[in-house]
Amino acid sequence: MALFRITVKQNKYSNGIRLEKGMTVDVSSRYSNPVTTNGGHEVIDAFQRMYGIDIKKNGGLSTVYLDVKKVN
């Protein structure tokens, strides 16, 4: 499994949910891109746990809004 750092690239406000540039979560995943693979469940769970927001409902679960970096 690899550790990924997922960072919001730009502000996005939709459906009453605000994503702010710089919000970051760490996700361990066996996939090469946890945002686009397996429905992004690991990323959705991480944002819910860290910030209490549903990034999927916001529409921000995309590499357009999220930067994915492999940490190790």
N, C-alpha and C positions, 0 to 999 in steps of 0.2 A: 504494500500500500504506500501511496505517496501523499505528502502533505501539500495542499494548495492554499494560497492566499488569494481570496476573492475580494476585489475592491471596486466600489461604485465609481465610474468614470465621470458621470455628470448628474446634476440634479434632475429628479423626475418626480412629478406630483400627479397621481392618478387614483381615482376611486377612494379619495380621502386618505391615501397613504403616501408619505413623503420619503423619497430616497435622497440622501444628501451625498454629494461628492466626497469621497474619502472614507465612507463607511466601509469597514473591513471585517471579514470573518475568515477563520482558518477551517479548512475542511480536509479530512483524510478520506481518500478515495482510491479504489483500485482501478478506476477509469482514467483515461488520459485527459478528459475534460469533464469535470463534474457538473458544469452548467448545462451542457448539451446532451449528456448521456443519462439514461435512466430517469428522464423527466426532471432532472435537476433536484431530486428529493433531498439530497444531502445539503445542497445550498439553501433550499427552502427552509429546512429544519434549522440550519445554522443561523439564518437571519431571524427566524422566529425566536430562537433561544437567546440570541445576543440583544436584539432590538425590539422584539415583540411585534414584528410586522410580517405581513404575508407578501413577500416579494412577487409571488406569482400573480396574486390579485392586482398588484400594482402594475404588472406588465413589464417589470424590469428584469425578468429572468431571461436574459439574452446577452450575448457577447457584445451587443451594441452598447449596453449600459454597464456591463461588468468586465473587469480586467482579470484574467486568470493567470497567476504565476505559480509555477512549481517551486516549492521551497526546498525540498530534498529529493 
